[in-house]
Amino acid sequence: LALVWNYWDVGDSFTFSYSRLIEEAALGNPDRVEPYAGVAGKIKKMNMRLLWKFQYLPFYKNVRRYTYSMKEDMDLQKLIGCARSQSSITHEGPVWDDLTEKIETLCSQNEPVRLAYSINVFTADPVKQDL
């Protein structure tokens, strides 16, 4: 099993500004899904904490975590493409139009344009279960 998460490095000023724009657009999405709502969400949140803090994953053994720091040169099209890959935001309508305008402004005011992030990879082996 391999699980991969990318997290923006908000210690980088450009990445922080970009991530705030994405977060604001997500808040404007009326169809936004809260992944940790209800009882199932609480269980999911607990499992995520166990994985991140203790490298524990039910039904798996030898859980290992690898972290890589990255800086990626971007341009306007790549930044908009990255925004489009976010499932938490609407990709059409006034919120999207406002977001793309703000990304264009942010891009034009910064040189170089670079996103900083970490890639977190967890690998694990399944525990064999007798049925």
N, C-alpha and C positions, 0 to 999 in steps of 0.2 A: 504494500500500500504506500502511496506517496500523496501527501497533501501539501499544497502550495498556497501561501498567502503573500501578497505584496503590500507593504505599508509605506506610505509616503513619509519622508523624513521632514517633519514640520520644523526642525531646527534650521533647515535651509530656507532662506527668506522667500525665494521665488516659489518653491514647492509649497510653503505655507500659504502664500497668497492664492495659488492655483487651487489648493485643496479647500480653502475657504469658499471660493467661488462654486466649487462642486457641491459642497455641503449646503450652501444657501439655495442652490437650484434644487437639491433633493428635498429640502424643507418645503419648497413650492410645489412639490408633486402630490396631487390629491390622492393618487393611487399608491403611495409609498407603503411598503410592507414593513412592519416592525418585526424583525427576526426573533426577538426575545420576548414576545407577548405571550401571556397565558402560562399554563402549567408546562406545556411542551417547550415553550421558550425558556423557562427557568431551568429545565433539565438540559437543554441545549447549552445555555450559558454556563452551567456547572461543568458540563463535559469539556467545554472550551477552556475553562480555567484549569481543569485537571491536565489537559493536554499541554497548555502553555507553561504552567508553573512546574508540573511534575513529570512531564512527558509520559502521561498515563492515558491510555485509550482502551476502553472496554473491548475485549475479545482480540486484543493484539499484544504482542510482546516485542521486546527489543526496539522500543520507540526511540528514535534518534532525531535530533533537530540540528539543522544546518542553516546558518544565516549568512547572507551575502549582501554587502552594501554596493549600491549601483548609483551612477550618475549618467543620465541619458540626455544627449543633446536633442533638442526638440525644435520644431518650427510650428507655425500656426496650424497647419493641417494635421500634424501629429498630435498637438494638444487638443484639437477638436475631436480627433479620432479617439483619443484617450477618454475624453468626456463622454463620447458616444458609447464607450464600452461599459460605462457605469450603469448598472441596472436600477439604481435608486432614483434616476432622474428621467423626466419625460424628454423624448427626443424630437419633439415638434411643438409648435405653439409658442406663446409669448414667453414662457419661462426659458425654453430652449433658445429662442432668439436673443433674449437678454443675456443668457449665459455666453453664447458665442460672441456677442459684442464685447462683453467684459473680458473674455479670453483674448480677443484681438487687441484690446487696449493694453492688457497686461503684457502681452507678447511684444507689442511695439515699444513699451517703456523699459524693457529689460534686454540686456545683451551681455553675455550669451544667455540663451534660453535653455535651461537645463533642469530636469526633474531629478531629485534625489530620493531614493527609496531603498528599502531593504526587502530582500526576497527570503522568506522563511520556508524551509522545506522540512517536512516531517516524513520519515520513513518508518515502516513497522512491518513485522511479520505476523500473519494471522496465527491465532492459537487454534490448534486442531481440536475439534470437538467430535466426540463419538456420538452418533445418532442412533 
